[in-house]
């Protein structure tokens, strides 16, 4: 029988890094929220529209939740609001009536397209003002412009 090694704890340097990361994340989220508010979107709503617009087919709520970073129940509530606004369409699964799938509507796709430049500009501003020079360097594969 082997004895388990004690669990490692974060060092003070790792804690400082984590706290700095959280401060940057908060600043970025605040900047983006201001930009998206002009379209009447929350960050979660924008991210859901983004994921649904990029998906080649409908997404289940669990998959969408994972992509957006919300719990499945929060994602279901978000999708209900987006459906009420005509931005997404939802339907029950064919094999399992408890599962729900969704896709973006033309109205949702148009709102996403309208909000996207402001989102990206806000993200760039937040990165530029939150990170020290040279701290953010995209990998070459990430350095292309998307349509």
N, C-alpha and C positions, 0 to 999 in steps of 0.2 A: 504494500500500500504506500503510495507516494503522498507526501505532504504538499499541499498547495502553497505556492509562494504568495506572500502578502501582496495585496493590490497596490500598485503604484499610485501615488497622489501627484497631482499637477504641481509643478515647481512654481515659485513666485514669478519667474519669467513667463511661464506658460499662462498663468493667471493674468498677468499684465497684458499679454497678447490677446487673450480672450476678451478682456474688458475693452481694449482698444477696438477690437473687431465689433463688439456690440455697439459701441458709440458710433462707429462708421455706419453700421447697418441702420441704426436709428436715424442718422442724418440723411442717408440715402432714401429710406422709406418716407421720411417727412417731405423731402424735395419732390419725390415722385407723387406723393399724395396730393400736394398742391397742384401739380400739373394735371393730374387726372380728374381732380375736382371740377375743372373747367368743362369736362364732358359729362359730369355727373357720375363718374365711375370711382369705385374703391379700387385699391391695388388688387385685392382678391378677385373682383369682378373682371378687371383688365386681364389678369393672368389666366382666368378661366376662359375668357374670350380668345386670348392668344393661343392657348392649348387646343381649344375646340376648332379654331380657324386653321391651325396647322395640321390637325389630325386628318388622315385620309378617309376615315370613317368615324361613326359615332364612338364616343367614349363612355365607358361605365363610370359611375360615380366614384367607385373605389380607385380606379386608375386616375381619374381627374383629380381626386383628392391628393393622391401622391404627387402628381405633377405640380399642383398649385401650393402644396404645403399646408393643407387644411385637414381637419378630421372629416371622415365621411359624412357625419351628421351636419357639420358646418357647410360642407359642399352641397349637400341636398338642399339646405335652406337658401344658400346662395343661388343655386340653380332655380329654385322656386321664384325668387325675386327676378332673376334674369328672364325667366319664362313669362312672368307677369308683364314685364316690360317689352316682350316680343323680341328679345335679343337671342334667345336660345329656344330650341324645341326639345321636349323630353318625351320619352315613351318607355313603357314597361318592356322588360326583356321578354323575348318569345318563349324561352325555355323556363325561365324563372320569373314569375310575376312580381317577386320582391325586388328584382334588380331593375335599375333605371338607367337608361342610356340617354345621352344628349348630343346635340349638334348645334352649331351656330346658325342662325337665320341670316338672310340677306341684310336685314336691319342691323343685326349684331356684327356682321362682317364689316358693314359700312362704318359703324361706330368705332370698332377696333381700328380700322384703317385711319380714321380721323384722329384717334387718340395716340396712335403709335409714334408719330414724330415728336409730340410733346413728351411722351414717356421716355423716348430715347434721349432727347435733349436734356431732360431733367436728370436722367441717369448719368449722362456725361458730365453735367455740371456738378452733381454730387460727388462723383469720382474725382473730378479735378480739384474740388475744394476739400475733400476729406482725406485724401491719400497723399503722403509725401511724394515729391517728384521721384519717378522711377519705381515706385512701389507697385504699380500696376503695369504689367507688360503683357499684353495678350500673346498667347502662343501663335506661331505663324498660321496654324490651321484656323484659328479664330479671327484672324486679321482680314477677313474678306467682308465685303459689304453684301448684305442680304437685300433682296428686292422688296 
